[in-house]
Amino acid sequence: MEGSAMRPVIGITSAFHEEEEQFCLSRCYVDAVDRAGGIPVILPPLPPESAIVSLQNINALLLSGGGDLDPVFFGEEALPCTKTISPRRDAYELYLARVALERHIPILGICRGMQVLNVAAGGTVFQDVSFAVRQPLQHTQNAPRWYATHLIDITPDSQLAAIFGVRRLRVNTFHHQAVGRVAPGFTIAARSLDGVIEAVESPAHAFAVGVQFHPEGMWEKAPLFLKLFSALTAASITCDCTKKI
């Protein structure tokens, strides 16, 4: 792709730290989108009326990782295992995801972002992986962010399988919540060997994919993971969705 005019704009959501009153996003997301041919634009959590403007000015949406999603959004009371939540971020990202899905704007959810995507589409989240499977693997690794610590099995014939070109992949992992009931219209695209859902996708959309691992932390040492960002960029170029909301 030559020239910035031809590069699609990829909106990347950011965290909001209440106490410090700071927005925060790892540079790895920005660099991955840039390397994949997109123009990264950081989206701070804003009121819903401003979220509309955000979607009008991007070609694709990347829901980044971060803290826990408030269980109230999937019909539960918070349990002691629930960690820091951000009401402002939750409201903004769930609204963005719902409208993006309605408008068929390409969307990629990473870790927390996958859980937001699933809940926005009508699914649920386990408040801890111990509720998902009886004997979970270590899903919050004590290893460098770029280092892969467990395997996932990718569903044959899934979009994720087409993107990576493999059936089994070793990934990094930094989460304790996990996708519970998969949203209507979505399918499971990968699981870890203990059964935890590691990826979901919507066959009804050109690109609506969520992954539980962190490819933005791996692609510089393992270029295979850049393919996910390249796929999002490609989908944003070919998408014929109407973003005038």
C-alpha positions, 0 to 999 in steps of 0.5 A: 500500500502506497501513500497514507490516503490509501491506508485504512484507519483502524480505531484502537480502544484504550484503557482509562485509569480512574484514579490517575485520570489517564488514558493508556494503550500499549505501543504494541497495538499501534505498531502492529496496526501500522506494520500491517498497513493501517493508520492506528488511531487511539480511541479514548473512552467517551460518552455514547454520543461521541462514540458515534463520531468515532465509528464514522471516522474509522474503517475498522475497530480493534478492541484492546485488552485490559481489566475485567468487564463488569459482570452486571453487563452479562447479568451477574453480580460481581464475585470476589475474583472480579478485579478492577473494572472501568465503568466508563470504558465498559459503556463505551466499548460495549456501545462501539462493539454493538454498533460496529456489528450492526454496521458490519464494520470489521472488528477484532477483539483481543483478550478483554476485547474478545469478551466485550465483543461476545457480551455485546453480541449477547454472550456471557463471560465466566468471572474466572477460568476456574468456573469454565473448566475443572482443571485450568491451565495457567492462563496468567503467565509468569513469563515475558509478554512475547513468550508463548506458554500454552497451545490452542487448537484452532477450529478447522475451516474457521476464519482464524484457521485460514488466517494463520494457516495452522491447526495448532498454535502456541500463544501467550496468555494474560487473563482470568476471565473467559468467554462463557456462553458464546453469543448467538451467531458466533462460533468457537474458533479455538480452544486451549487444551483445557477447554477454555475458549480462545477465539470466537468469530461471526460467520455472518460478518466479513470480519468479526473475530476475537482472540483471548491471547495477545498477538500484539505482544508476539508479532515482533518476535513471531511474525506469524501473529502479524497476520491477524492485524493484516487480515483486519486491515484487508477486511477494512479495505474491502468492506462495503459497510456504511459508516454514516450512522 
